[in-house]
């Protein structure tokens, strides 16, 4: 099973304004729907392409998620955690944990 996806219309991507070394997606082009799987998103992209023959549609699939996780910083000799902190980490997208 694939992860959640968005579709992005990219026909004029080379004209998007620069933004901190990247390109900023124009508000009118920003995705508004999160598709539950790649298969569903691909079918929708094909439908959009059929209706908009001069446009190109990109399917983007979620592969990792960034989140802060608790990490032990101090542990006793007996193995008890006495202090911890949050650190950012990248994790693979698990379809059971995706809230959409």
N, CA, C and O of each residue as an XYZ file, in Angstrom:
400
protein
N       0.849     -1.190      0.000
C       0.000      0.000      0.000
C       0.884      1.238      0.000
O       1.908      1.278      0.683
N       0.499      2.219     -0.745
C       1.275      3.450     -0.825
C       0.814      4.441      0.239
O      -0.209      4.250      0.896
N       1.599      5.503      0.387
C       1.284      6.523      1.370
C       0.358      7.583      0.815
O       0.009      7.539     -0.365
N      -0.051      8.539      1.643
C      -0.909      9.623      1.191
C      -0.195     10.486      0.162
O       1.030     10.601      0.183
N      -0.966     11.094     -0.745
C      -0.396     11.874     -1.845
C      -1.143     13.187     -2.042
O      -2.300     13.340     -1.651
N      -0.437     14.125     -2.663
C      -1.062     15.348     -3.146
C      -0.741     15.473     -4.629
O       0.227     14.894     -5.123
N      -1.570     16.237     -5.328
C      -1.351     16.504     -6.750
C      -1.049     17.985     -6.888
O      -1.709     18.826     -6.278
N      -0.045     18.293     -7.694
C       0.380     19.667     -7.897
C       0.422     19.963     -9.386
O       1.045     19.222    -10.147
N      -0.233     21.035     -9.812
C      -0.207     21.444    -11.215
C       1.093     22.210    -11.435
O       1.309     23.251    -10.814
N       1.967     21.706    -12.317
C       3.327     22.236    -12.448
C       3.652     22.780    -13.838
O       4.827     22.920    -14.177
N       2.658     23.082    -14.637
C       2.909     23.527    -16.010
C       3.777     24.776    -16.082
O       4.571     24.926    -17.011
N       3.637     25.666    -15.118
C       4.409     26.915    -15.140
C       5.403     26.998    -13.976
O       5.723     28.095    -13.519
N       5.883     25.877    -13.504
C       6.767     25.846    -12.326
C       8.026     26.683    -12.511
O       8.532     27.255    -11.545
N       8.539     26.765    -13.737
C       9.754     27.559    -13.963
C       9.503     29.052    -13.756
O      10.456     29.825    -13.653
N       8.249     29.467    -13.696
C       7.911     30.877    -13.492
C       7.535     31.190    -12.044
O       7.245     32.341    -11.718
N       7.537     30.188    -11.179
C       7.204     30.440     -9.782
C       8.268     31.348     -9.170
O       9.445     31.224     -9.511
N       7.885     32.249     -8.283
C       8.860     33.171     -7.696
C       9.839     32.449     -6.762
O       9.476     31.481     -6.094
N      11.082     32.933     -6.728
C      12.062     32.328     -5.815
C      11.692     32.610     -4.362
O      11.081     33.631     -4.044
N      12.077     31.681     -3.490
C      11.794     31.829     -2.061
C      12.850     31.074     -1.277
O      12.787     29.849     -1.173
N      13.821     31.787     -0.723
C      14.879     31.208      0.119
C      15.578     30.025     -0.547
O      15.758     28.976      0.071
N      15.965     30.195     -1.789
C      16.677     29.144     -2.503
C      15.774     28.082     -3.099
O      16.257     27.125     -3.704
N      14.482     28.236     -2.937
C      13.502     27.280     -3.482
C      12.555     28.038     -4.406
O      12.819     29.183     -4.773
N      11.486     27.416     -4.767
C      10.427     28.067     -5.538
C       9.167     28.074     -4.681
O       8.849     27.079     -4.031
N       8.458     29.187     -4.680
C       7.230     29.294     -3.890
C       6.033     28.976     -4.783
O       5.845     29.589     -5.833
N       5.233     28.014     -4.350
C       4.047     27.625     -5.110
C       3.014     28.737     -4.987
O       2.669     29.166     -3.886
N       2.532     29.191     -6.124
C       1.518     30.243     -6.109
C       0.263     29.737     -5.411
O      -0.081     28.558     -5.490
N      -0.411     30.652     -4.730
C      -1.580     30.267     -3.937
C      -2.634     29.551     -4.781
O      -3.253     28.593     -4.318
N      -2.839     30.004     -6.001
C      -3.841     29.380     -6.873
C      -3.447     27.967     -7.284
O      -4.301     27.193     -7.717
N      -2.168     27.619     -7.157
C      -1.677     26.301     -7.568
C      -1.492     25.341     -6.391
O      -1.160     24.173     -6.597
N      -1.699     25.813     -5.171
C      -1.445     24.971     -3.995
C      -2.472     23.848     -3.892
O      -3.658     24.063     -4.142
N      -2.018     22.652     -3.523
C      -2.940     21.520     -3.386
C      -3.965     21.768     -2.279
O      -3.661     22.394     -1.263
N      -5.166     21.274     -2.489
C      -6.226     21.425     -1.491
C      -6.784     20.081     -1.032
O      -7.600     20.031     -0.112
N      -6.348     18.990     -1.668
C      -6.877     17.662     -1.355
C      -5.726     16.721     -1.043
O      -4.713     16.719     -1.742
N      -5.878     15.926      0.001
C      -4.911     14.887      0.339
C      -5.536     13.547     -0.023
O      -6.545     13.148      0.558
N      -4.938     12.862     -0.976
C      -5.466     11.582     -1.446
C      -4.938     10.456     -0.561
O      -3.790     10.518     -0.122
N      -5.737      9.437     -0.289
C      -5.341      8.389      0.650
C      -4.242      7.459      0.146
O      -3.575      6.802      0.945
N      -4.045      7.397     -1.178
C      -3.029      6.492     -1.723
C      -2.528      7.010     -3.063
O      -3.141      7.881     -3.681
N      -1.409      6.462     -3.494
C      -0.848      6.841     -4.787
C      -1.792      6.453     -5.926
O      -1.951      7.201     -6.890
N      -2.407      5.297     -5.808
C      -3.308      4.819     -6.851
C      -4.469      5.793     -7.062
O      -4.813      6.114     -8.199
N      -5.066      6.257     -5.976
C      -6.175      7.209     -6.058
C      -5.685      8.525     -6.653
O      -6.356      9.110     -7.503
N      -4.522      8.990     -6.211
C      -3.967     10.249     -6.712
C      -3.640     10.161     -8.200
O      -3.884     11.111     -8.944
N      -3.094      9.038     -8.636
C      -2.770      8.880    -10.058
C      -4.033      8.910    -10.914
O      -4.035      9.510    -11.989
N      -5.098      8.274    -10.454
C      -6.359      8.307    -11.201
C      -6.894      9.739    -11.288
O      -7.390     10.159    -12.334
N      -6.793     10.478    -10.192
C      -7.249     11.865    -10.194
C      -6.366     12.725    -11.095
O      -6.875     13.601    -11.794
N      -5.065     12.497    -11.092
C      -4.157     13.243    -11.971
C      -4.497     12.982    -13.437
O      -4.466     13.901    -14.255
N      -4.817     11.745    -13.767
C      -5.225     11.423    -15.141
C      -6.524     12.135    -15.511
O      -6.667     12.636    -16.626
N      -7.459     12.177    -14.582
C      -8.722     12.879    -14.835
C      -8.483     14.368    -15.065
O      -9.053     14.965    -15.977
N      -7.634     14.956    -14.227
C      -7.314     16.376    -14.374
C      -6.612     16.660    -15.696
O      -6.899     17.660    -16.353
N      -5.689     15.781    -16.085
C      -4.968     15.958    -17.349
C      -5.914     15.862    -18.542
O      -5.736     16.574    -19.530
N      -6.907     14.996    -18.461
C      -7.880     14.871    -19.549
C      -8.731     16.135    -19.675
O      -9.105     16.528    -20.780
N      -9.033     16.766    -18.543
C      -9.842     17.989    -18.558
C      -9.027     19.233    -18.881
O      -9.576     20.224    -19.364
N      -7.723     19.193    -18.621
C      -6.836     20.349    -18.816
C      -5.675     19.916    -19.702
O      -4.582     19.637    -19.209
N      -5.913     19.859    -21.010
C      -4.965     19.226    -21.936
C      -3.621     19.942    -22.046
O      -2.657     19.340    -22.518
N      -3.524     21.181    -21.635
C      -2.255     21.910    -21.725
C      -1.546     22.009    -20.369
O      -0.616     22.800    -20.210
N      -1.977     21.224    -19.415
C      -1.396     21.272    -18.071
C      -0.694     19.966    -17.739
O      -0.986     18.915    -18.309
N       0.256     20.064    -16.785
C       0.965     18.879    -16.280
C       0.711     18.780    -14.781
O       0.734     19.778    -14.062
N       0.468     17.551    -14.328
C       0.133     17.326    -12.927
C       1.129     16.359    -12.305
O       1.380     15.276    -12.834
N       1.686     16.763    -11.185
C       2.697     15.994    -10.471
C       2.055     15.336     -9.251
O       1.347     15.993     -8.488
N       2.302     14.045     -9.069
C       1.809     13.326     -7.893
C       2.964     13.205     -6.904
O       4.014     12.653     -7.233
N       2.769     13.718     -5.699
C       3.783     13.667     -4.647
C       3.296     12.736     -3.543
O       2.215     12.930     -2.985
N       4.104     11.726     -3.233
C       3.740     10.750     -2.206
C       4.555     10.991     -0.940
O       5.769     11.183     -1.004
N       3.888     10.981      0.201
C       4.578     11.133      1.484
C       5.456      9.915      1.734
O       5.002      8.778      1.606
N       6.717     10.157      2.091
C       7.620      9.033      2.362
C       8.194      9.090      3.773
O       8.434      8.049      4.384
N       8.414     10.284      4.294
C       8.907     10.433      5.662
C       8.116     11.530      6.363
O       7.521     12.399      5.726
N       8.126     11.464      7.678
C       7.493     12.489      8.497
C       8.530     12.965      9.514
O       9.279     12.160     10.067
N       8.570     14.266      9.755
C       9.479     14.824     10.758
C       8.676     15.094     12.027
O       7.592     15.677     11.978
N       9.220     14.665     13.159
C       8.544     14.863     14.440
C       9.588     14.901     15.549
O      10.686     14.361     15.410
N       9.225     15.546     16.647
C      10.098     15.553     17.819
C       9.817     14.290     18.635
O       8.664     13.974     18.927
N      10.874     13.579     18.994
C      10.736     12.346     19.782
C      11.531     12.482     21.081
O      12.543     13.180     21.129
N      11.059     11.802     22.138
C      11.760     11.827     23.424
C      12.988     10.944     23.356
O      12.924      9.797     22.914
N      14.115     11.496     23.802
C      15.377     10.759     23.822
C      15.946     10.845     25.234
O      16.064     11.943     25.777
N      16.302      9.714     25.843
C      16.901      9.761     27.177
C      18.268     10.451     27.129
O      19.074     10.185     26.238
N      18.517     11.328     28.085
C      19.816     12.003     28.151
C      20.632     11.561     29.363
O      21.860     11.642     29.343
N      19.968     11.098     30.407
C      20.646     10.632     31.612
C      19.980      9.345     32.094
O      18.767      9.298     32.299
N      20.785      8.311     32.271
C      20.287      7.003     32.699
C      21.138      6.529     33.875
O      22.362      6.659     33.861
N      20.477      5.980     34.887
C      21.223      5.459     36.038
C      21.896      4.144     35.661
O      21.583      3.551     34.629
N      22.828      3.690     36.509
C      23.489      2.406     36.265
C      22.482      1.260     36.255
O      22.723      0.219     35.644
N      21.370      1.454     36.924
C      20.320      0.438     36.943
C      19.421      0.479     35.706
O      18.535     -0.363     35.554
N      19.646      1.450     34.827
C      18.869      1.533     33.592
C      17.654      2.432     33.658
O      16.871      2.484     32.709
N      17.480      3.152     34.779
C      16.323      4.039     34.913
C      16.625      5.385     34.254
O      17.684      5.972     34.473
N      15.689      5.858     33.453
C      15.835      7.161     32.796
C      15.513      8.246     33.815
O      14.441      8.234     34.419
N      16.448      9.193     34.009
C      16.223     10.276     34.965
C      16.062     11.625     34.276
O      15.605     12.585     34.897
N      16.428     11.707     33.015
C      16.248     12.947     32.257
C      16.130     12.598     30.777
O      16.731     11.643     30.284
N      15.345     13.396     30.102
C      15.181     13.195     28.662
C      14.901     14.533     28.004
O      14.595     15.517     28.678
N      15.009     14.564     26.675
C      14.703     15.776     25.925
C      14.095     15.375     24.588
O      14.152     14.215     24.181
N      13.522     16.348     23.927
C      12.948     16.110     22.608
C      13.968     16.466     21.535
O      14.633     17.499     21.611
N      14.083     15.600     20.537
C      14.974     15.846     19.402
C      14.199     15.579     18.115
O      13.391     14.652     18.060
N      14.440     16.389     17.076
C      13.758     16.137     15.809
C      14.303     14.880     15.143
O      15.497     14.591     15.219
N      13.415     14.139     14.493
C      13.819     12.912     13.806
C      12.948     12.709     12.571
O      11.794     13.135     12.533
N      13.518     12.055     11.565
C      12.765     11.659     10.378
C      12.374     10.200     10.528
O      13.194      9.359     10.897
N      11.111      9.908     10.238
C      10.614      8.535     10.365
C       9.850      8.166      9.105
O       9.232      9.019      8.468
N       9.896      6.897      8.754
C       9.123      6.411      7.616
C       7.639      6.569      7.916
O       7.205      6.387      9.053
N       6.870      6.907      6.896
C       5.428      7.038      7.060
C       4.835      5.649      7.242
O       5.018      4.766      6.405
N       4.123      5.473      8.344
C       3.429      4.219      8.626
C       1.946      4.481      8.416
O       1.360      5.322      9.097
N       1.337      3.767      7.476
C      -0.054      4.056      7.116
C      -1.008      3.968      8.300
O      -2.060      4.607      8.274
N      -0.681      3.203      9.332
C      -1.548      3.104     10.503
C      -1.483      4.352     11.375
O      -2.402      4.609     12.153
N      -0.410      5.130     11.256
C      -0.227      6.304     12.106
C      -0.600      7.608     11.423
O      -0.669      8.646     12.082
N      -0.845      7.584     10.111
C      -1.178      8.809      9.392
C      -2.604      9.211      9.756
O      -3.528      8.415      9.593
N      -2.797     10.446     10.250
C      -4.119     10.845     10.732
C      -5.080     11.304      9.643
O      -6.090     11.935      9.954
N      -4.799     11.008      8.380
C      -5.695     11.467      7.307
C      -5.929     10.376      6.310
O      -6.655     10.573      5.337
